[in-house]
């Protein structure tokens, strides 16, 4: 018997396993009202922590677990 050849569709890998690209409505990202709402949501929260504060939090968490 001959081995079955894979089709092109079977060879493709799923580049979006969680479906994020399907969930995002890219047309709405150009809407000024939506952009303003997103700005208000993320305005107060820092996008990242400074390395010093992240280090302190990690050390304090480890200290609590050791006790």
Wavefront OBJ file of the C-alpha trace (Angstrom):
o trace
v 0.000 0.000 0.000
v 1.101 3.523 -0.676
v 1.292 6.093 2.062
v -1.288 8.848 1.876
v 0.173 12.198 0.853
v -0.630 15.202 2.981
v -2.584 17.958 1.324
v -1.532 21.589 1.586
v -4.322 22.253 4.071
v -3.124 19.464 6.359
v 0.442 20.790 6.283
v -0.580 24.292 7.363
v -0.048 25.128 10.992
v -2.546 27.087 13.017
v -0.932 30.495 13.526
v -3.779 31.746 15.720
v -4.536 28.879 18.109
v -6.656 30.942 20.532
v -8.642 32.836 17.887
v -7.512 36.339 18.829
v -7.442 37.543 15.227
v -11.032 36.443 14.747
v -12.120 38.104 18.001
v -10.700 41.547 17.175
v -12.853 43.813 15.054
v -10.187 45.818 13.235
v -12.744 48.226 11.743
v -13.672 49.454 15.218
v -10.052 50.302 16.043
v -10.299 53.281 13.675
v -13.380 54.639 15.463
v -12.470 57.735 17.590
v -15.107 56.917 20.211
v -13.656 53.445 20.768
v -10.115 54.819 20.904
v -11.161 57.365 23.532
v -12.779 54.622 25.616
v -9.640 52.473 25.415
v -7.515 55.450 26.383
v -9.664 56.061 29.469
v -9.407 52.413 30.489
v -5.617 52.199 30.254
v -4.726 55.777 31.224
v -4.440 55.259 34.984
v -2.660 51.910 34.907
v 1.061 51.783 34.153
v 1.880 49.425 31.332
v 4.873 47.951 33.154
v 6.625 48.036 36.502
v 10.076 49.349 37.149
v 12.621 46.563 37.655
v 13.266 47.672 41.224
v 9.625 47.427 42.283
v 9.185 44.086 40.534
v 12.290 42.773 42.325
v 11.021 44.001 45.710
v 7.647 42.343 45.174
v 9.300 39.057 44.229
v 11.614 39.136 47.255
v 8.760 39.950 49.638
v 6.638 37.143 48.201
v 9.487 34.672 48.675
v 10.093 35.887 52.234
v 6.429 35.336 53.100
v 6.539 31.786 51.744
v 9.696 30.907 53.696
v 8.271 31.943 57.074
l 1 2 3 4 5 6 7 8 9 10 11 12 13 14 15 16 17 18 19 20 21 22 23 24 25 26 27 28 29 30 31 32 33 34 35 36 37 38 39 40 41 42 43 44 45 46 47 48 49 50 51 52 53 54 55 56 57 58 59 60 61 62 63 64 65 66 67
